[in-house]
C-alpha cells in the first residue's frame, strides 16, 4: 500500500513520453467521443431533458480536456 506520495516500485525507472503518433491517435479518439457527447447534449436539450443535456455537455468538456492533456503531457 502506498502513502499517496506517488513513489512506488515503478517510479524508479525513468518515464518516457508516448510517441507523437500515439498521442495524436489517442487525441483523435477523444475528439470522436467528445463529438458524440456533444451531440447527445444537443439532442437531449432539444428534447427537453436539461439534466441529460448537462451530463452530455460535462462529458464533452472532460473528454476534450483529457484529449488535450494527452497531447501536451504525453
C-alpha positions in Angstrom: 0.0 0.0 0.0 1.3 3.4 -0.9 1.3 6.5 1.2 0.0 8.7 -1.6 3.4 10.3 -2.4 3.4 8.8 -5.9 6.6 6.9 -5.1 6.2 3.3 -5.9 8.3 0.4 -7.4 7.6 1.6 -11.0 8.7 5.2 -10.3 12.3 4.3 -10.0 12.6 3.8 -13.8 12.6 6.9 -15.9 9.3 7.6 -17.5 9.3 8.1 -21.2 6.8 10.1 -23.2 4.5 8.5 -25.7 5.4 8.7 -29.4 3.7 11.6 -31.2 1.7 9.3 -33.5 0.2 7.6 -30.4 -0.6 10.9 -28.8 -2.4 12.1 -32.0 -4.3 8.8 -32.3 -5.5 9.0 -28.7 -6.5 12.6 -29.0 -8.4 11.7 -32.2 -10.3 9.1 -30.3 -11.0 11.6 -27.5 -12.3 14.1 -30.1 -14.6 11.5 -31.6 -16.1 10.7 -28.2 -16.4 14.5 -27.4 -18.4 14.9 -30.6 -20.7 12.1 -29.5 -21.1 13.6 -26.1 -21.8 17.0 -27.6 -24.4 15.5 -30.0 -26.1 13.8 -27.0 -26.2 17.1 -25.1 -27.7 18.9 -28.1 -30.3 16.2 -28.7 -31.2 16.0 -25.0 -31.6 19.8 -24.8 -33.8 19.9 -27.9 -35.8 17.0 -26.5 -36.5 18.9 -23.2 -34.1 16.9 -21.0 -31.9 19.5 -19.3 -30.3 17.1 -16.8 -29.2 14.7 -19.6 -28.0 17.7 -21.6 -25.9 18.9 -18.8 -24.4 15.5 -18.3 -23.6 15.3 -22.0 -22.0 18.7 -22.0 -19.9 17.9 -19.0 -18.8 14.6 -20.6 -17.9 16.6 -23.8 -15.8 19.1 -21.9 -14.0 16.5 -19.8 -13.2 14.4 -22.9 -11.8 17.4 -24.7 -9.7 18.2 -21.6 -8.2 14.7 -21.4 -7.5 14.8 -25.2 -5.6 18.0 -24.9 -3.7 16.7 -21.9 -2.8 13.6 -23.9 -1.1 15.8 -26.5 0.6 18.2 -24.1 1.9 15.8 -21.4 2.3 12.7 -23.5 
